[in-house]
Amino acid sequence: MRHLTIALSLFFVIATSLAWEARAPGSAHGEAATATTADAVTIVAAVYGDALKRRPPRDTQTLILTRLVERYIAAHGLQATARELNTHGVLIQMRLESQLGDGYPDAAAMEGDERAHFEAYREAMNRAMIEQWKFYKALHAQYGGGVILENSGAEPVEALRRFLEARHAAGDFEFFDREQEAYFWAHFRADHHQRFLPEAEAEQAFDFPPWSKGEGQLNVKR
């Protein structure tokens, strides 16, 4: 199973276990606590009014991004459909199998709980990748800006920054710890200009999902 945990996206891979934690009773999300500056010793941030206790900065970033992205996806109807899971899911798994070779798990050789767990994991990963692509596409259409290439495909980094700054200005999330806040913004506010795709390519970068063409290639018109 560990072979499938490859670099797919900023949001959706490392978010899985943390998102479950955020919903568990007794967690920051489950408690629905309201953070104040008086809590700054143990409370480092808040998202939609729910306090986030101190944890590694990457985990704090993941929890905040997960909540923001999930709400955007729900508000804009970007959830993966059954049809998309059937059609794109096959292509995603074919690409992973070609990349991993013998490292790709053989579901046919699994039985019982092991196979059920793998099938659930595979569907969750397919859903996450499809929704990431739809989210990126919608965000770039709304905010525009520069696009860079990452391991998982095109990333609308300037649109992401503008989206996050808008949500921050609206009070959807806030920080009470400078180190955690600096880590959160570092990637989005870094100077990526030298990595930007040419404008014509950026405009078409999300027309097709990154798994719809050959390995390591974007399906953009040249």
Buried (B, 14 or more C-beta within 10 A) or exposed (E): EEEBEBEBBBBBBBBBEBBEBBEEEEBBBEEEBEBEEEBEEEBBBBBBEBBBBBBEBEBBBBBBBBBBBBBBBEEEEBEBBEEBBEEBBEBBBEBBBEEEEEEBBEEEEBEEEEBEEBEEBBEEBBBBBBBBBBBBBBBBEBBBBBBBBBEBBBBBBBBBBBBBBEBBEEEBBBBBBEEBBEBBBEBBEEEBEEBBBEEEBBBBBBEBBBBBBEEEEBBBEE
